[in-house]
Amino acid sequence: MEFLFTLLNVVMATINISGSNAICSLQGDSAFPQLSKDGDIIVGGIFPLHSSWENPDLSYVVKPPPLKCKSVNFKAFQYSQALIFAIEEINNSSSLLPGVSLGYRIYDSCTSTAIGVRMAMALVNGNEQTVLDEPCSKPAQVQAIIGETYSSVSMAIASTIGPFGISIISHYATCECLSDKWKYPSFLRTIPSDYFQSRALAEMVKHFGWTWVGAIRRDDDYGNNGMAAFTEAAEQLGICLEYSLPFFRTYSQEKVLRIVEQIKSSTSRVIVGFLTQWDLEILLQVFFEHNIVGYQWVGSEAWISDPVLATKDKHNILEGAIGLAIPKTTVTGLKDFILDINPLKSVGSGIFTEFWEALFQCTYTKQNESEDKPVCTGEEKVSEVENTFTDMSLMPIFSNVYKGVYAVAHALHDLLHCTQTCLTQRQPNPFTFLEHLKRVSFKTKEGEEVFFDENGDPAAKYEIINWHKSKTNQYEFVTVGLYDSSFPTKNRLAVNMDSVVWAQNSNQVPRSVCSESCPPGTRKAVQKGKPICCFDCIPCAEGEISNMTDSLKCDQCNQDYWSNPHRDECVKKEIEFLSYEETMGILLTVVSITGAFMTVTTAIIFFKYKDTPIVKANNSELSFLLLFSLTLCFLCSLTFIGQPSDWSCVLRHTAFGIIFVLCISCVLGKTIVVLMAFRATLPGSNTMKWFGPPQQRLSVLSLTLIQVLICVIWLSISPPFPFKNLKHYKEKIILECHTGSNVGFWAVLGYIGLLALLCFALAFLARKLPDNFNEAKFITFSMLIFCAVWITFIPAYVSSPGKFTVAVEIFAILASSFGLLFCIFLPKCYIIILKPERNTKKQMMGKMAVK
């Protein structure tokens, strides 16, 4: 930027050298200030002293006359008075710019961009019509310009005089676009940018829970840029605009009716207005005619605290409006100075008469007798009238003008090296002055700090204004909150909700949403082809939750947790295992203990009658060992019940495998004994000496040790361990014992099955031996039951879910154990207890003789 300024100076110097002998003449008509006073250094002012103008003749046949302004704007006269007050106060100060007097020249922009630019050029060039014998590159006539009020006019002026380095300080132009230092290098302002206002409005709308709003904007730079910034901020906060309609007071009736139809067909109940008071004055009447009432209005600072607009809302269309306003402030002595209008006569005699007539609704020259206005006497008093000029509600804006003038004075004070007196009274270079002005920092006499950031903007602070109806049915602007952009994001906005009055004098915050909020347990799904604020609420899937309102997604619960029925909380999954407390566990425990008790009882019976023939004939040693192993079989099923742990998982599988092999080994031994005994009864046979008691013990031990070896290898490579099965049930955790090595597990079962098949085969071969040795038949039946149980066990085990897998395994253990117990020992117990007469050697030998 400085490079461009330097380049421009070089170009201007070149023009000065090349045109040193040229004369400079003013082109076009002269433009004279409405209010002026001479001084060593001149401060310019451009304000809309009139609010409209008469359309000139544009026939292109004759030169069009200058625009004639009409409708005196009292607010602009208040701004002018604030500028004059500040300059008079500075000139009377001994500490600020001592020895230097400031003058002013205030021009009327008539709210026109073209006129505003022309007045700015008049301030820069001067208004002399005579040919001057001096270079055209003479210094500017003013040091800085205070104004303009409106963003569009300020943009035109800033872009025109910016290349010359003439500073312009606006008191009311808020368009965010003016912060662009590339386009507007010399523009500064004492009012916050719409960048902050738009975000503050969006945060306020979000604070009240409105996510579906409409908007009307002024169709110029102020409204379009402000609404664009609001839309961007609103989207970031999840707010959607149902419509955004442009409006300008020159719009045709057809365009206005389209705006009306759009509002009436909408579903949103909140309207954000980026408008001026003049725009709303027109729209209020239109809205009343078409019954557009009951809407909640959200206003920008351009109209939310405007007293004239409040008086013209006769039909309460804006009742409950809420918006942002510049914080209230006071400037000591300024109110009295503004209301003292007599000095204006000496500094602006041309416009003073028009101003006096408008202020007191009188006329100095009656055009005809039928005119209602009284004749002005010149003795009228301001204290006797009450209108816009006497209303001081815009004191914060007057203060902005005041601060702008003081910023110029402080920059000059630093630049002119003023101490006791200023070293020079010459007007400094505009570019040098601009750099000093950007860095100025001071406090007003009320203690308010004034400075500009890198974009030429002040710090953003707003009051939140709410329109209340008083007892006299007049609007009151009540401050219900504050917004300060310098605070952290969460603390910027503070609203006293109890003090807010809403549309139609309601105490309830209006609802304005496209879709009602999604409760916890659901997520938002945007409706196809509609904005993000229009959505359906989709329940979270099983295992997912959302624990806040309007959640965008459902979160998956951790693997040990599951969603509750409302899908708004993750709860611990139900842990499932076969416990001693449940019915199935109790029944299996009872059956296991019953089986063990019956086995022990059988052993006691056998021990008591160990000397009887039937016990001796059935190999009592192997019978007792078999009964012992069966007892362990019944008891080992208890290790499968209860919560799995490291020791129980190892114990249940290895104990089961070893005990069952011991059991089958005993049955196999008994079967071999039966076969050997039969062969021993044949003449000349000595078979029994090869399978006597020592060999029987050795065979049982050997067969069991093989299983022990398999278990040791299994436990060494990959032992069983507790495992959380999360796959079978989504909502449950199945606690089970993982086999570790599947090869080891099936090797244990396979070895048991191999022994069982061998035993079954031998017993089957011995089934037709004489009745004395008919134990082989019972062994055959027991092995048949055993094999049937364990063959059906395999598919049942694989397909059973959760704790039923363990129950199937326990059932297989108990069923096979009861099969062995009943088939082998029950017939013998029947004879011992109920048929003792058959338990004799003679009886047994007799049967053998019959055979």
C-alpha positions in Angstrom: 0.0 0.0 0.0 2.8 2.4 0.9 4.4 1.6 -2.4 1.3 2.7 -4.3 1.1 5.9 -2.3 4.8 6.6 -3.1 4.2 5.8 -6.8 1.2 8.2 -6.8 3.3 11.0 -5.2 5.9 10.4 -7.9 3.3 10.7 -10.6 1.8 13.8 -9.1 5.3 15.4 -8.8 5.8 14.5 -12.5 2.6 16.2 -13.4 3.6 19.2 -11.3 6.9 19.5 -13.1 5.5 19.0 -16.6 2.6 21.4 -15.9 4.5 24.0 -13.9 3.5 26.7 -16.4 0.0 25.4 -16.8 -3.0 27.1 -15.2 -5.7 25.4 -13.2 -9.3 26.0 -13.8 -12.4 24.6 -12.1 -14.6 22.5 -14.4 -18.4 22.6 -13.9 -20.4 24.5 -11.4 -19.1 25.5 -8.0 -20.3 23.7 -4.9 -20.4 25.7 -1.7 -20.6 24.4 1.9 -23.8 24.7 3.8 -22.0 25.4 7.0 -18.4 26.7 7.2 -15.8 28.5 9.3 -12.2 29.4 8.5 -9.2 28.1 10.3 -5.6 27.2 10.0 -6.5 23.7 9.0 -9.8 22.7 7.6 -11.8 19.7 8.6 -14.5 18.7 6.0 -17.9 17.2 6.7 -20.4 15.5 4.4 -23.8 14.8 5.9 -27.2 14.2 4.3 -28.8 17.5 5.3 -31.7 16.7 3.0 -33.2 13.2 2.7 -34.3 13.4 -1.0 -34.1 15.4 -4.2 -36.1 16.5 -7.1 -35.6 14.6 -10.3 -33.9 16.9 -12.9 -34.8 17.3 -16.6 -32.9 14.6 -18.4 -34.2 15.3 -21.9 -30.6 15.8 -23.2 -31.8 18.9 -25.0 -30.6 21.4 -22.4 -27.9 21.1 -19.7 -29.6 19.6 -16.7 -29.7 21.9 -13.7 -28.0 20.9 -10.4 -30.0 18.5 -8.3 -32.4 20.3 -5.9 -32.5 18.8 -2.5 -35.6 18.7 -0.4 -36.9 17.3 2.9 -34.7 18.7 5.7 -33.0 15.8 7.6 -32.8 16.9 11.3 -30.4 14.1 12.2 -27.8 15.4 9.8 -28.1 18.8 11.4 -27.4 17.1 14.8 -24.3 15.4 13.3 -23.2 18.8 12.0 -23.7 20.4 15.4 -21.6 17.6 17.0 -18.8 18.3 14.5 -18.9 22.0 15.2 -19.0 21.4 19.0 -15.9 19.2 18.8 -14.0 21.8 16.8 -15.0 24.6 19.1 -13.9 22.6 22.1 -10.5 21.8 20.5 -10.0 25.4 19.5 -10.6 26.4 23.1 -8.3 23.8 24.5 -4.8 24.8 25.6 -3.4 21.2 25.6 -4.6 20.0 22.2 -3.2 21.8 19.1 -2.2 24.9 20.9 -1.7 27.9 18.5 -3.6 26.1 15.7 -7.2 26.8 14.9 -9.4 24.3 13.1 -12.0 25.4 10.6 -14.7 23.3 9.0 -16.7 23.1 5.8 -19.8 21.0 5.9 -21.5 19.9 2.7 -24.9 18.3 1.9 -24.8 14.9 0.2 -28.6 14.8 -0.1 -28.3 11.0 0.4 -27.1 10.8 -3.2 -23.9 9.0 -4.2 -23.3 11.4 -7.1 -23.8 14.5 -5.0 -21.7 13.0 -2.2 -18.7 12.4 -4.6 -19.1 15.9 -6.0 -19.1 17.5 -2.5 -16.0 15.4 -1.6 -14.2 16.7 -4.7 -15.2 20.2 -3.8 -13.6 19.7 -0.4 -10.4 18.5 -2.0 -10.2 21.1 -4.8 -11.9 24.2 -3.5 -14.8 26.0 -5.2 -13.1 29.0 -6.9 -14.3 29.6 -10.4 -11.6 32.0 -11.4 -8.5 30.8 -13.3 -5.7 30.4 -10.8 -2.1 31.0 -11.6 -0.9 28.0 -9.6 -0.1 24.3 -10.2 -3.0 21.9 -10.4 -1.2 19.7 -7.9 -1.8 22.1 -5.1 -2.5 20.6 -1.6 -6.0 19.5 -0.8 -8.3 22.1 0.8 -9.1 19.9 3.8 -7.1 17.7 6.0 -9.8 15.0 6.6 -13.5 14.5 6.0 -16.0 13.4 8.6 -18.8 11.4 7.0 -20.7 10.2 5.2 -23.7 8.6 7.0 -24.5 5.9 4.5 -22.3 3.0 3.4 -23.0 3.4 -0.4 -22.2 7.1 -0.4 -19.1 6.5 1.8 -17.8 3.8 -0.6 -18.1 6.2 -3.6 -16.4 9.0 -1.7 -13.7 6.7 -0.3 -12.8 5.2 -3.6 -12.7 8.6 -5.2 -10.5 10.5 -2.8 -8.6 7.5 -1.5 -5.8 7.7 -4.1 -5.1 11.2 -2.9 -4.6 10.1 0.6 -7.4 12.3 2.0 -8.6 10.6 5.2 -12.3 10.0 5.6 -13.8 9.0 9.0 -17.4 7.8 9.0 -19.6 7.9 12.0 -22.4 5.7 10.7 -21.3 3.7 7.6 -21.1 0.1 8.8 -20.7 -2.0 5.6 -18.1 -4.7 6.0 -16.7 -4.0 2.6 -15.3 -0.7 3.8 -12.7 -2.6 5.8 -11.0 -3.6 2.6 -7.9 -1.4 2.7 -7.0 -2.3 -0.8 -10.1 -0.6 -2.2 -10.5 2.0 0.5 -7.0 2.8 1.8 -7.9 6.1 3.5 -11.3 5.1 5.1 -11.7 4.8 8.8 -14.7 4.8 11.1 -15.8 5.3 14.7 -18.7 2.8 14.4 -18.2 -1.0 14.3 -18.2 -2.8 11.0 -21.1 -5.0 9.9 -18.7 -7.8 10.1 -19.1 -7.7 13.9 -22.8 -6.7 13.7 -23.7 -9.6 11.4 -22.0 -12.1 13.6 -23.6 -10.6 16.7 -27.0 -10.8 15.1 -26.4 -14.4 14.1 -25.3 -15.3 17.6 -28.3 -13.6 19.1 -30.7 -15.4 16.7 -29.0 -18.7 17.7 -29.2 -17.8 21.4 -33.0 -17.5 21.1 -33.2 -20.9 19.4 -34.3 -19.6 16.0 -32.9 -21.7 13.3 -35.4 -21.0 10.5 -35.6 -17.3 9.7 -36.5 -14.9 6.9 -34.6 -11.8 6.0 -35.2 -8.5 4.2 -32.3 -6.4 3.2 -31.8 -2.9 1.7 -30.8 -3.4 -1.9 -27.6 -1.5 -1.7 -24.0 -2.1 -0.5 -25.1 -1.7 3.2 -27.9 -4.3 3.0 -26.4 -6.7 0.5 -23.0 -6.9 2.2 -24.5 -7.0 5.7 -26.8 -9.8 4.8 -24.1 -11.7 3.1 -22.0 -11.6 6.2 -25.0 -12.5 8.4 -25.8 -15.5 6.1 -22.2 -16.7 6.4 -22.2 -16.4 10.1 -25.7 -18.0 10.4 -24.7 -21.0 8.4 -21.7 -21.6 10.7 -24.1 -21.6 13.6 -26.6 -23.9 12.0 -29.2 -21.2 11.1 -31.0 -21.3 7.8 -32.6 -18.5 5.8 -35.9 -19.4 4.3 -35.7 -16.3 2.2 -33.6 -13.2 1.8 -35.5 -10.5 -0.1 -34.0 -7.2 -1.4 -35.9 -4.0 -1.0 -35.4 -0.4 -2.0 -37.7 2.5 -1.6 -37.8 3.1 -5.4 -39.1 -0.5 -6.0 -42.2 -0.9 -8.1 -45.5 -2.0 -6.6 -45.1 -5.3 -8.4 -41.7 -6.0 -6.7 -43.1 -5.0 -3.3 -46.1 -7.4 -3.7 -43.7 -10.3 -4.5 -42.0 -9.6 -1.2 -45.4 -9.7 0.6 -46.4 -13.0 -1.1 -43.0 -14.6 -0.1 -43.5 -13.6 3.5 -47.1 -14.7 3.7 -46.2 -18.1 2.2 -43.3 -18.7 4.5 -43.3 -20.8 7.6 -40.6 -18.9 9.6 -41.8 -16.5 12.3 -38.7 -14.4 12.6 -37.6 -11.7 10.1 -34.1 -10.2 10.2 -34.1 -6.7 8.8 -30.9 -5.2 7.3 -32.7 -2.0 6.4 -32.8 1.7 7.2 -35.6 3.5 9.0 -36.8 5.0 5.7 -37.2 1.5 4.1 -39.3 0.3 7.1 -41.4 3.4 7.1 -42.6 2.4 3.6 -42.9 -1.3 4.4 -44.9 -0.8 7.6 -47.8 0.5 5.6 -47.6 -2.3 3.1 -47.4 -4.9 5.8 -50.5 -3.5 7.5 -52.5 -3.5 4.3 -51.7 -7.2 3.8 -52.0 -8.2 7.4 -48.4 -9.2 7.9 -48.4 -9.0 11.7 -47.2 -11.1 14.6 -43.7 -11.6 13.3 -40.7 -11.3 15.5 -38.4 -8.7 14.0 -34.6 -8.7 14.5 -33.0 -5.3 13.6 -29.7 -3.9 12.7 -28.4 -0.7 14.3 -29.6 1.3 11.4 -33.2 1.3 12.6 -33.6 -0.6 15.9 -33.3 2.6 18.0 -34.8 5.1 15.6 -37.5 7.2 17.4 -39.1 8.4 14.2 -39.7 4.9 13.0 -41.2 4.0 16.4 -43.7 6.8 16.2 -44.8 5.7 12.7 -45.5 2.1 13.7 -49.1 2.8 14.5 -50.2 -0.8 14.1 -47.7 -2.5 16.4 -46.1 -4.4 13.5 -42.6 -4.0 15.1 -43.8 -4.6 18.7 -41.2 -6.7 20.6 -38.5 -6.1 17.9 -35.0 -6.8 19.2 -31.7 -5.8 17.8 -28.3 -4.2 18.2 -27.6 -0.6 18.9 -24.5 1.4 19.6 -24.0 1.6 23.4 -25.5 4.6 25.0 -23.0 7.3 25.9 -22.9 11.0 26.8 -20.7 13.9 25.8 -20.8 16.7 28.4 -22.2 19.9 26.9 -23.1 18.4 23.5 -26.9 18.2 24.1 -27.1 21.9 25.0 -24.9 22.8 22.1 -27.0 20.9 19.6 -30.2 22.6 20.8 -28.6 26.1 20.7 -29.3 26.7 17.0 -28.8 30.4 16.8 -25.0 30.2 16.1 -25.9 28.2 12.9 -27.2 31.5 11.4 -23.7 32.9 11.3 -22.0 29.8 9.8 -24.7 28.7 7.4 -27.1 31.5 6.5 -28.1 29.9 3.2 -29.6 26.8 4.7 -30.5 28.3 8.1 -33.8 29.7 6.9 -34.9 26.4 5.4 -33.9 24.6 8.6 -35.8 27.1 10.8 -39.0 26.7 8.7 -38.8 23.0 8.9 -38.0 22.9 12.6 -40.8 25.2 13.7 -43.3 24.3 10.9 -43.6 28.0 9.8 -42.7 30.1 6.7 -41.1 33.4 6.2 -42.7 34.0 2.8 -46.3 32.8 2.3 -47.0 31.8 -1.3 -50.7 32.2 -0.9 -53.3 33.0 1.7 -54.6 29.4 1.9 -51.3 28.1 3.2 -51.8 26.7 6.7 -48.3 27.3 8.0 -47.9 30.4 10.3 -45.4 33.1 9.5 -42.0 32.7 11.2 -41.1 35.5 13.6 -37.6 34.4 14.3 -38.4 34.4 18.0 -39.5 30.7 18.1 -37.8 28.6 20.8 -36.5 25.1 20.5 -37.7 24.3 24.0 -41.3 24.7 22.7 -41.1 22.0 20.1 -40.7 18.2 20.2 -39.5 16.5 17.1 -36.6 14.5 15.7 -34.2 17.4 16.2 -34.8 17.6 19.9 -34.6 13.8 20.3 -31.2 12.8 21.7 -31.6 9.1 21.3 -28.9 9.1 18.7 -26.3 10.5 21.1 -24.0 7.5 20.5 -23.8 8.5 16.8 -23.2 12.1 17.8 -20.4 10.8 20.0 -19.0 9.0 16.9 -18.8 12.3 15.1 -17.2 13.9 18.1 -14.6 11.1 18.4 -13.8 11.3 14.7 -13.0 15.0 15.0 -10.8 14.4 18.1 -9.0 11.6 16.3 -8.0 14.1 13.6 -6.9 16.6 16.2 -4.8 14.1 18.1 -3.1 12.9 14.8 -2.4 16.6 13.9 -1.1 17.2 17.4 1.5 14.3 17.1 2.4 15.2 13.5 2.9 18.9 14.2 5.1 18.2 17.2 2.9 20.3 19.5 4.1 20.8 23.1 3.6 24.3 24.4 2.7 25.4 20.9 2.7 23.7 17.5 5.9 24.2 15.5 4.0 24.8 12.3 0.5 25.7 11.3 0.9 24.4 7.8 -1.3 21.6 6.6 0.7 18.3 6.6 1.1 15.9 3.7 -2.2 13.8 3.5 -0.3 10.4 3.3 1.8 11.2 6.3 -1.2 12.4 8.2 -3.1 9.2 7.3 -0.4 7.0 8.7 -0.5 9.0 12.0 -4.3 8.9 12.1 -4.3 5.1 11.8 -2.0 4.8 14.9 -3.9 7.3 17.0 -5.0 6.2 20.5 -6.5 8.4 23.1 -9.3 8.7 25.7 -12.2 11.1 25.5 -13.0 13.3 28.5 -15.6 10.7 29.5 -12.8 8.1 29.6 -13.8 6.1 26.5 -10.8 4.7 24.6 -10.6 5.5 20.9 -8.3 3.6 18.5 -8.4 1.9 15.1 -7.5 -1.6 14.2 -5.6 -2.7 11.1 -8.8 -2.3 9.1 -9.6 1.1 10.4 -12.4 -0.2 12.6 -13.0 0.4 16.3 -13.7 -2.3 18.9 -17.2 -3.7 18.5 -19.6 -3.2 21.4 -23.4 -3.3 21.1 -26.4 -2.9 23.4 -29.3 -5.3 22.7 -32.4 -3.1 22.4 -36.0 -4.4 22.8 -39.1 -2.5 21.8 -41.5 -2.2 24.7 -44.9 -0.6 24.8 -45.4 1.9 27.6 -48.5 2.6 29.6 -49.2 5.5 27.2 -49.0 3.1 24.3 -45.7 4.6 23.1 -42.6 2.6 22.3 -39.7 2.5 24.7 -36.2 1.3 23.7 -35.2 -1.0 26.6 -31.7 -2.3 26.9 -32.0 -6.1 27.7 -28.4 -7.2 27.0 -24.9 -6.5 25.8 -22.5 -7.9 23.1 -18.8 -7.3 23.3 -16.6 -8.8 20.5 -13.5 -8.5 22.7 -14.7 -11.2 25.1 -14.3 -15.0 24.5 -16.9 -16.4 22.1 -19.0 -18.0 24.9 -19.1 -14.8 26.9 -19.7 -12.2 24.1 -23.5 -12.2 24.4 -25.4 -11.5 27.6 -29.2 -11.2 27.6 -31.6 -10.8 30.5 -34.4 -13.0 29.2 -36.8 -11.9 31.9 -36.7 -8.4 30.6 -37.5 -9.3 26.9 -40.9 -8.7 25.4 -41.6 -10.6 22.3 -43.9 -10.0 19.3 -47.6 -9.4 20.1 -46.5 -8.6 23.7 -45.8 -12.2 24.5 -43.7 -13.4 27.4 -42.8 -16.6 25.6 -39.9 -16.9 23.1 -41.4 -17.4 19.7 -40.7 -20.7 17.9 -39.1 -20.4 14.5 -37.8 -23.7 13.3 -38.2 -25.7 10.1 -38.1 -29.0 12.0 -38.5 -29.5 15.7 -35.3 -30.4 17.6 -34.3 -34.0 17.6 -34.4 -35.4 21.1 -31.5 -37.5 22.6 -31.6 -40.9 21.1 -32.0 -39.7 17.6 -29.9 -38.0 14.9 -30.7 -35.4 12.3 -31.1 -36.5 8.7 -31.4 -33.6 6.2 -34.5 -33.7 4.1 -33.6 -34.1 0.4 -33.5 -30.9 -1.5 -34.0 -28.7 1.6 -31.7 -26.6 3.8 -29.9 -28.3 6.7 -32.4 -26.9 9.2 -35.1 -29.1 7.6 -34.5 -32.6 8.8 -36.1 -35.8 10.0 -35.2 -37.4 13.4 -33.9 -40.9 12.8 -33.6 -43.2 15.9 -30.1 -44.4 16.6 -29.4 -48.0 15.7 -28.9 -50.6 18.4 -25.6 -50.1 20.1 -25.5 -46.4 19.2 -26.6 -43.4 21.2 -26.9 -39.6 21.0 -27.0 -37.9 24.4 -27.7 -34.4 23.3 -30.4 -32.5 21.4 -30.0 -32.2 17.6 -27.2 -34.6 17.3 -25.8 -34.9 13.8 -24.7 -38.5 14.3 -25.1 -41.4 16.7 -22.0 -42.5 18.6 -21.1 -46.2 18.9 -20.9 -47.5 22.4 -17.7 -49.1 23.6 -17.6 -52.9 23.2 -18.5 -53.5 26.8 -21.5 -51.2 26.6 -24.8 -51.2 24.8 -27.5 -48.6 24.2 -30.4 -48.4 26.6 -34.0 -48.6 25.2 -34.1 -44.8 24.7 -30.8 -44.8 22.9 -29.5 -41.9 24.9 -27.1 -43.6 27.2 -24.6 -46.5 27.0 -25.1 -49.0 29.8 -23.0 -51.9 30.8 -23.8 -54.9 28.7 -25.5 -57.8 30.5 -22.9 -60.4 31.3 -24.0 -63.9 30.6 -22.6 -67.1 31.9 -24.0 -70.2 33.6 -24.2 -69.3 37.2 -25.2 -71.1 40.4 -28.0 -68.6 41.1 -30.1 -69.2 38.0 -32.5 -72.1 37.5 -30.5 -74.0 35.0 -27.3 -73.8 37.0 -29.1 -74.9 40.2 -30.7 -77.9 38.4 -27.4 -79.0 36.9 -25.7 -78.6 40.2 -28.3 -80.7 42.0 -28.0 -83.4 39.3 -24.2 -83.4 39.5 -24.2 -83.7 43.3 -27.0 -86.3 43.1 -24.9 -88.3 40.6 -21.8 -88.0 42.8 -23.9 -89.1 45.9 -25.3 -92.1 44.0 -21.8 -93.1 42.9 -20.5 -92.8 46.5 -23.5 -94.8 47.7 -22.8 -97.5 45.2 -19.2 -97.6 46.3 -20.2 -98.0 49.9 -22.5 -100.8 48.9 -19.8 -102.5 47.0 -17.3 -102.0 49.8 -19.8 -103.5 52.3 -20.4 -106.5 50.1 -16.9 -106.7 48.8 -16.6 -110.4 49.9 -19.7 -111.5 48.1 -19.4 -113.5 44.9 -21.0 -110.9 42.6 -18.5 -108.2 43.7 -15.5 -110.5 43.4 -16.7 -111.8 40.1 -16.8 -108.2 38.7 -13.2 -107.3 39.5 -13.7 -105.3 42.6 -10.4 -103.3 42.2 -11.3 -101.9 38.8 -14.9 -101.4 40.0 -13.8 -99.2 42.9 -11.5 -97.3 40.7 -14.3 -96.8 38.1 -16.7 -95.6 40.9 -14.0 -93.2 42.1 -13.5 -91.8 38.5 -17.3 -91.5 38.0 -17.6 -89.5 41.2 -14.9 -87.2 39.9 -16.8 -87.0 36.5 -20.0 -85.8 38.3 -18.1 -83.3 40.4 -15.9 -82.0 37.5 -19.1 -80.8 35.8 -19.4 -78.2 38.7 -16.2 -76.5 37.4 -18.2 -75.5 34.2 -20.7 -73.5 36.3 -19.9 -70.0 37.6 -18.0 -67.1 36.1 -15.0 -68.2 34.1 -11.6 -67.5 35.5 -8.1 -68.4 34.5 -7.9 -71.4 36.9 -11.5 -72.6 36.2 -11.0 -72.6 32.4 -7.8 -74.6 32.8 -9.3 -77.0 35.4 -12.6 -77.7 33.7 -11.1 -78.9 30.4 -8.1 -80.7 31.6 -9.9 -82.3 34.6 -12.7 -83.4 32.3 -10.3 -84.9 29.8 -8.1 -86.8 32.3 -11.0 -88.0 34.5 -13.0 -89.3 31.6 -10.0 -91.2 30.2 -9.5 -92.7 33.6 -13.1 -93.7 33.6 -13.0 -95.2 30.1 -9.7 -96.9 30.9 -11.3 -98.7 33.8 -14.2 -99.8 31.7 -11.8 -100.9 29.0 -9.9 -102.9 31.6 -13.0 -104.5 32.9 -14.0 -105.5 29.3 -10.5 -107.0 28.7 -10.8 -108.9 32.0 -14.1 -110.4 31.0 -12.6 -111.6 27.7 -9.5 -112.9 29.5 -11.6 -114.6 32.1 -13.6 -116.4 29.5 -10.5 -117.6 27.8 -9.0 -118.7 31.1 -11.9 -121.1 31.7 -10.9 -123.1 28.6 -8.8 -126.3 29.4 -5.1 -125.6 29.4 -5.4 -121.8 29.2 -3.2 -119.6 31.4 -4.4 -116.3 29.8 -5.2 -114.6 33.1 -1.6 -114.5 34.2 -0.9 -112.1 31.3 -3.7 -109.7 32.4 -3.7 -110.0 36.2 -4.2 -107.1 38.6 -0.7 -105.6 38.0 -1.3 -105.5 34.2 -4.7 -104.0 34.8 -3.3 -101.2 36.9 -0.5 -100.6 34.4 -2.9 -100.4 31.5 -5.2 -97.9 33.2 -2.2 -95.8 34.3 -0.6 -95.9 30.8 -3.8 -94.9 29.0 -4.4 -92.1 31.5 -0.9 -90.8 31.3 -1.3 -90.4 27.5 -4.1 -88.1 28.1 -2.1 -86.2 30.8 0.7 -85.8 28.2 -1.8 -84.4 25.7 -3.1 -81.9 28.3 0.4 -80.8 29.3 1.3 -80.1 25.7 -2.0 -78.3 25.2 -1.5 -76.1 28.3 2.1 -75.4 27.3 1.3 -74.2 23.8 -2.1 -72.4 24.2 -4.0 -73.0 27.4 -7.7 -72.2 27.8 -8.5 -68.7 29.0 -11.5 -66.6 30.0 -13.0 -64.8 26.9 -15.6 -62.2 26.3 -17.7 -63.3 23.3 -19.1 -60.1 21.8 -20.1 -61.5 18.4 -22.9 -63.9 19.2 -25.1 -61.3 21.0 -24.8 -57.6 20.4 -26.5 -56.6 23.6 -24.8 -59.2 25.8 -21.3 -60.2 26.7 -21.0 -64.0 26.9 -18.3 -65.0 29.4 -16.9 -68.3 28.3 -13.7 -70.3 28.3 -11.9 -70.1 25.1 -10.2 -73.4 24.3 -6.9 -71.6 23.4 -5.7 -74.3 21.0 -8.6 -75.9 19.1 -6.2 -78.7 18.2 -5.5 -79.5 21.8 -9.2 -79.4 22.7 -10.2 -81.8 20.0 -7.2 -84.0 20.6 -8.5 -84.5 24.2 -12.0 -85.3 23.0 -10.7 -87.4 20.2 -8.6 -89.6 22.5 -11.6 -90.1 24.8 -13.7 -91.0 21.7 -11.0 -93.5 20.5 -10.9 -95.3 23.9 -14.7 -95.3 24.0 -15.0 -96.9 20.5 -12.3 -99.5 21.4 -14.2 -100.4 24.6 -17.5 -100.6 22.7 -16.0 -102.9 20.1 -14.5 -105.3 22.7 -17.7 -105.3 24.8 -19.7 -106.0 21.7 -17.5 -109.0 20.9 -18.0 -110.3 24.5 -21.8 -109.7 24.6 -22.7 -113.5 24.0 -20.4 -114.9 26.8 -22.1 -117.0 29.5 -24.3 -115.2 32.0 -21.7 -115.4 34.6 -19.7 -113.0 32.6 -22.7 -110.9 31.2 -21.1 -107.7 32.5 -20.0 -107.3 28.8 -23.6 -106.7 27.8 -23.9 -103.8 30.3 -20.6 -102.4 29.2 -21.9 -102.5 25.6 -25.0 -100.6 26.5 -23.1 -98.1 28.6 -20.6 -97.5 25.7 -23.5 -97.2 23.3 -25.0 -94.5 25.4 -21.7 -92.9 25.9 -20.9 -92.7 22.2 -24.4 -91.6 21.3 -24.2 -88.8 23.8 -20.9 -87.5 22.6 -21.7 -87.9 18.9 -24.8 -85.7 19.4 -22.8 -83.4 21.6 -20.6 -82.1 18.8 -23.4 -80.4 16.7 -25.2 -79.3 19.8 -22.1 -77.8 21.2 -21.2 -75.9 18.0 -24.7 -74.5 17.5 -25.8 -73.7 21.1 -25.6 -70.0 21.9 -24.0 -68.5 25.0 -24.4 -70.2 28.3 -26.3 -73.1 26.6 -23.0 -74.2 25.1 -21.7 -74.9 28.7 -25.0 -76.5 29.6 -24.8 -78.9 26.7 -21.2 -79.8 27.7 -22.4 -80.4 31.3 -25.3 -82.4 30.1 -23.1 -84.6 28.0 -20.8 -85.2 31.0 -23.7 -86.1 33.3 -25.6 -88.2 30.7 -22.5 -90.3 29.9 -21.6 -90.6 33.6 -25.1 -91.7 34.5 -25.1 -94.2 31.6 -21.9 -95.8 32.9 -23.2 -95.8 36.5 -26.6 -97.3 35.7 -25.6 -99.8 33.0 -22.7 -101.3 34.9 -23.5 -101.0 38.6 -27.3 -100.7 38.9 -28.0 -104.4 38.0 -25.4 -105.5 40.6 -26.8 -103.3 43.3 -30.2 -104.7 42.5 -29.0 -108.2 43.2 -27.0 -107.2 46.3 -29.8 -105.3 47.9 -33.0 -106.8 46.6 -32.0 -110.3 45.5 -29.4 -111.5 48.0 -30.3 -115.1 47.4 -28.8 -114.8 43.9 -25.5 -113.4 45.3 -24.0 -116.9 46.2 -21.3 -118.9 44.7 -23.6 -121.9 44.4 -26.1 -119.8 42.4 -23.4 -118.5 40.1 -21.9 -122.0 39.7 -25.3 -123.4 39.1 -25.9 -121.1 36.2 -22.6 -122.0 34.8 -23.5 -125.7 35.0 -26.8 -125.0 33.2 -24.8 -123.3 30.5 
